[in-house]
């Protein structure tokens, strides 16, 4: 009988929990390491909800990966009996001539995605809680909705453990390096060697891999929750939503049935010099952009938030994540820099990490994201 391949997963959050599940599903001997524990709120997998969508306004080449993620979200829900995702649609809004709106429509046409195009009158009738302006367009992505991030991470990691994976909680990894035909993982408890290692440490990537040839910019993001004053934001088909311009933002009706969560894009986030010293206090002046957004586009929301949370995300210059082996070491697989739109893709990325760790390659279309096919930027 062939010896099972021994694979370590460093960081068991958004991507790492899924990588553990996919590796364990294939019979690998999996060991996970996390400086905290799956489902913690110190990185990007927090805030109750994240958006799942089929249409992609950054690059239509993500759509096949989103389809793969869609199938795996369904599979994880079947295996665990947990509702990790609810499809209620996602409303994409912005100036009709904006590049991202054009990419959405191209993506929909190229891949035959279920959608509706809404003019101003139709939008006002169906979704009166939103205000659009002259020249705006709106597209409803039907195969979209929200994910439960903390529950999803916890569920994927727990499923991996039930399939035989081991998980070292509260165990920071200090170093990962090639070692005699394998990869050594050093913690404060000692060093263990594996056949391959998947590194998915989120905002700690620069700390663990200080010589990484690509920059990952760690940013502090704010989520704010607002209470509606009139319209129903929580009906059975209340959509998630994204506005592309003039201020890029996103939002989701909260599962509590009371509030609506809003978030902002990278340009409006402060840099994080040390992820272990994240400033979780939101100053009043940081709320000005939320006040302007609600006043202009969502006047039904009371302008004073009832809740605030702070998280971290890693961004690359191109906004495309880094997926693939580290230069010079095929046995260390990197998943990093998802630039704010990785959670919906996470099962597919976990599956790709399993492909690379076990087989050295993947059939998934990641050429435009692969570390093998890009130069340092």
C-alpha positions in Angstrom: 0.0 0.0 0.0 1.3 3.4 -0.9 2.4 5.7 1.9 0.0 8.5 2.6 1.5 11.9 1.8 2.1 14.1 4.9 0.9 17.6 4.4 0.9 20.5 6.9 -1.5 23.5 6.6 -0.2 26.6 8.2 -3.1 28.9 9.1 -6.5 27.3 9.3 -8.8 30.3 8.6 -10.6 31.1 5.4 -8.3 29.2 3.0 -6.5 26.8 5.4 -9.7 25.3 6.9 -10.9 24.4 3.4 -7.5 23.1 2.3 -7.5 20.8 5.4 -11.0 19.5 4.4 -10.0 18.9 0.8 -6.7 17.2 1.7 -8.4 15.0 4.4 -11.1 14.1 1.9 -8.4 12.6 -0.4 -6.8 10.6 2.3 -3.8 12.7 3.0 -2.2 12.7 6.5 -3.0 16.3 7.4 -1.7 18.5 10.2 -3.0 22.0 10.7 -1.4 24.8 12.7 -3.1 28.0 13.9 -1.8 30.8 16.1 -5.4 31.0 17.4 -8.2 28.6 16.4 -10.6 28.2 13.5 -13.3 30.8 13.4 -11.4 33.5 15.3 -12.2 37.1 14.6 -8.6 38.4 14.2 -8.3 38.2 10.4 -10.7 38.5 7.5 -13.2 35.8 8.3 -15.4 37.8 10.6 -18.5 40.0 10.6 -21.2 37.3 10.4 -21.6 37.5 6.6 -19.6 37.6 3.4 -20.9 37.8 -0.2 -21.1 34.8 -2.5 -21.6 35.8 -6.2 -21.3 34.1 -9.6 -20.7 37.3 -11.6 -17.3 38.8 -11.2 -16.5 42.5 -11.9 -12.8 42.2 -11.4 -12.1 39.6 -14.1 -14.4 37.1 -15.9 -11.7 34.4 -15.6 -12.8 33.9 -12.0 -16.2 32.6 -13.1 -15.1 28.9 -13.6 -13.4 29.0 -10.2 -16.6 30.4 -8.7 -18.5 27.5 -10.2 -16.1 25.1 -8.7 -16.5 26.9 -5.3 -20.3 26.8 -5.7 -20.3 23.0 -6.1 -17.9 22.6 -3.1 -20.0 24.8 -0.8 -23.0 22.5 -1.6 -20.8 19.5 -0.9 -19.6 20.8 2.5 -23.2 21.7 3.5 -24.3 18.1 2.6 -21.5 16.5 4.5 -22.0 18.5 7.7 -25.7 19.4 7.7 -24.9 23.0 8.4 -26.4 26.0 6.4 -23.2 27.9 5.5 -24.7 29.8 2.6 -28.1 31.3 1.6 -28.8 32.4 -2.0 -30.8 35.5 -2.0 -29.2 37.3 -5.0 -26.6 40.1 -5.2 -27.4 43.5 -6.6 -24.5 45.2 -8.5 -25.0 48.9 -8.9 -22.9 51.7 -10.4 -22.5 54.1 -13.4 -23.3 52.2 -16.6 -20.0 53.2 -18.2 -17.9 52.1 -15.2 -15.3 49.5 -16.0 -16.5 47.1 -13.3 -20.1 47.3 -14.5 -18.9 46.5 -18.1 -16.9 43.5 -16.8 -19.9 42.2 -15.0 -22.0 42.3 -18.1 -19.2 40.7 -20.2 -18.8 38.0 -17.5 -22.5 37.3 -17.5 -22.7 37.1 -21.3 -19.6 34.9 -21.7 -20.7 32.4 -19.1 -24.5 32.5 -19.4 -25.1 33.4 -15.8 -28.6 33.8 -14.4 -29.3 37.5 -14.0 -31.6 40.5 -14.4 -30.8 43.9 -15.7 -32.9 46.6 -13.8 -33.5 50.1 -15.0 -34.2 52.9 -12.5 -38.0 52.3 -12.4 -37.7 48.5 -11.9 -35.1 49.1 -9.2 -37.3 51.6 -7.4 -40.2 49.2 -7.4 -38.4 46.1 -6.3 -35.7 47.5 -4.1 -36.9 50.9 -2.8 -34.3 50.9 -0.1 -31.6 51.9 -2.7 -31.3 55.2 -4.5 -29.6 55.2 -7.9 -28.6 58.3 -9.9 -28.8 59.3 -13.5 -26.6 57.1 -15.6 -26.5 54.2 -13.1 -27.1 50.6 -14.0 -28.2 47.7 -11.8 -27.7 44.0 -12.4 -29.1 41.3 -10.1 -26.9 38.2 -10.0 -29.3 35.4 -9.2 -26.9 32.7 -8.1 -25.6 34.8 -5.2 -26.2 35.6 -1.6 -24.4 35.4 1.7 -22.0 33.1 3.5 -21.5 32.7 7.2 -17.7 33.1 7.6 -17.0 32.1 11.2 -19.3 29.1 11.0 -17.8 28.1 7.6 -14.3 28.1 8.8 -15.2 26.3 12.0 -17.2 23.7 10.0 -14.6 23.0 7.4 -11.9 22.5 10.0 -14.1 20.3 12.1 -15.0 18.2 9.1 -11.3 17.8 8.4 -10.7 16.6 11.9 -13.5 14.1 11.6 -11.8 12.8 8.5 -8.6 12.3 10.5 -6.7 15.6 10.3 -4.9 16.8 13.4 -5.0 20.5 14.4 -2.6 22.3 16.7 -4.5 25.2 18.0 -2.8 28.3 19.6 0.5 27.2 18.0 2.2 29.9 16.0 4.6 28.6 13.3 7.9 30.5 13.5 9.5 29.2 10.3 8.8 27.0 7.3 11.7 26.0 5.1 12.9 23.2 2.7 14.6 20.4 4.5 16.2 17.3 2.9 13.5 16.5 0.4 10.7 17.7 2.6 9.6 20.9 4.4 10.4 21.7 8.0 7.8 23.4 10.2 9.2 25.0 13.4 7.0 26.0 16.3 7.9 26.8 20.0 7.3 23.1 20.7 9.9 21.9 18.1 10.3 21.1 14.4 8.4 18.5 12.3 9.1 17.6 8.7 6.4 17.1 6.0 6.2 16.1 2.4 4.6 19.4 1.5 3.2 22.4 3.3 0.3 24.8 2.4 0.8 28.3 3.8 -2.4 30.2 4.3 -1.6 32.6 7.1 -3.5 35.7 5.9 -2.2 38.9 7.3 0.8 37.1 8.9 2.3 36.2 5.5 5.0 38.8 5.5 6.0 37.8 9.0 6.3 34.1 8.2 7.8 34.6 4.7 9.9 37.8 5.0 11.7 37.1 1.7 8.5 36.7 -0.3 9.2 38.4 -3.7 5.6 39.7 -4.0 4.3 42.4 -1.7 1.2 41.7 0.3 -0.3 44.9 1.7 -2.1 44.3 5.0 -5.0 46.6 5.6 -7.4 47.3 8.5 -11.0 47.2 7.4 -14.1 48.4 9.2 -17.6 46.9 9.0 -20.5 49.0 10.3 -24.0 47.9 11.0 -27.0 50.3 10.5 -30.7 50.0 11.4 -33.3 50.6 8.7 -36.0 53.2 9.4 -38.7 52.2 6.9 -38.2 49.6 4.2 -37.9 45.9 4.6 -34.2 44.9 4.2 -34.6 41.4 5.5 -37.2 39.7 3.3 -36.8 36.2 1.9 -35.1 37.6 -1.2 -33.4 40.6 0.2 -30.1 40.7 -1.7 -26.5 41.4 -0.8 -25.3 44.4 -2.7 -22.3 46.1 -4.2 -21.9 49.7 -5.4 -18.9 50.2 -7.7 -18.6 54.0 -7.8 -18.2 56.8 -6.8 -17.3 55.1 -3.5 -16.9 51.3 -3.8 -18.9 49.6 -1.0 -20.7 46.4 -0.3 -23.5 45.4 2.1 -25.6 42.6 3.4 -28.8 42.3 5.4 -27.7 40.9 8.8 -29.0 37.4 9.7 -30.3 39.0 13.0 -33.1 40.5 11.0 -32.4 43.9 12.5 -29.4 45.6 10.9 -27.6 46.0 7.6 -23.8 45.6 7.4 -21.7 47.9 5.2 -18.1 47.6 4.2 -15.6 49.6 2.1 -12.9 48.9 -0.5 -9.1 48.8 0.0 -8.4 52.5 -0.8 -10.4 53.5 2.3 -8.5 51.1 4.7 -5.5 52.0 6.8 -2.3 50.0 6.6 -1.5 47.5 9.3 2.2 47.5 10.2 1.9 44.6 12.7 -1.1 42.2 12.6 -0.5 41.3 16.3 -1.2 45.0 17.2 -4.4 45.7 15.2 -6.1 48.8 16.4 -9.7 47.7 17.0 -10.9 51.2 18.1 -12.9 53.1 15.4 -12.5 56.8 15.7 -15.6 59.0 14.9 -13.9 60.6 11.9 -13.6 57.2 10.3 -17.3 57.0 10.1 -17.7 60.0 7.8 -17.5 57.9 4.6 -20.2 55.7 5.9 -22.4 58.7 6.7 -22.0 60.0 3.2 -22.7 56.7 1.6 -25.9 56.1 3.5 -27.1 59.7 3.0 -26.6 59.5 -0.8 -27.4 56.0 -1.7 -29.2 54.3 1.3 -31.1 57.1 3.0 -33.4 54.6 4.7 -30.5 53.5 7.0 -30.1 55.5 10.2 -26.8 57.2 9.9 -25.5 56.2 13.3 -24.1 52.6 13.4 -25.3 50.3 16.1 -22.2 48.1 15.8 -18.6 48.3 14.5 -16.0 45.6 13.9 -12.4 45.8 12.6 -10.7 43.0 10.6 -7.6 42.6 8.4 -7.1 41.6 4.7 -4.1 41.2 2.5 -3.9 42.9 -0.9 -1.6 42.6 -3.9 -0.8 45.4 -6.3 -2.9 43.8 -9.0 -5.6 42.6 -6.6 -5.0 39.1 -7.9 -4.1 36.6 -5.3 -0.9 34.6 -5.1 -1.6 30.9 -5.7 1.1 28.3 -6.2 4.5 27.1 -5.1 7.1 29.4 -3.6 9.9 30.2 -6.1 12.6 27.6 -5.6 10.5 25.2 -3.5 7.7 23.3 -5.2 6.7 21.6 -1.9 5.6 24.9 -0.2 2.2 26.0 -1.7 1.2 29.6 -1.0 -2.3 31.0 -0.9 -2.2 34.8 -0.1 -3.3 38.3 -1.0 -6.9 37.6 -1.9 -7.6 41.4 -1.9 -11.0 41.3 -0.3 -12.7 38.8 -2.6 -11.4 35.4 -1.5 -14.0 34.1 0.9 -16.5 33.0 -1.7 -13.7 31.2 -3.6 -12.3 29.5 -0.5 -13.5 25.9 -1.1 -12.1 26.0 -4.7 -8.8 27.4 -3.4 -8.6 24.8 -0.8 -9.1 22.1 -3.5 -6.5 23.7 -5.7 -4.1 23.8 -2.7 -4.7 20.1 -2.3 -4.0 19.5 -6.0 -0.7 21.3 -5.8 0.4 19.7 -2.5 -0.5 16.2 -3.5 0.1 16.2 -7.3 2.2 19.2 -8.0 -0.3 20.7 -10.4 -4.0 21.4 -10.9 -6.6 21.2 -13.7 -8.3 24.3 -12.4 -7.8 27.4 -14.6 -5.4 29.4 -12.3 -2.8 30.5 -14.9 -3.7 34.2 -14.4 -3.2 33.8 -10.6 -0.4 31.3 -10.4 3.0 32.1 -8.8 4.6 30.2 -11.6 3.3 32.6 -14.3 3.9 36.0 -12.8 6.9 38.2 -12.1 7.5 40.0 -8.9 5.5 43.3 -8.6 
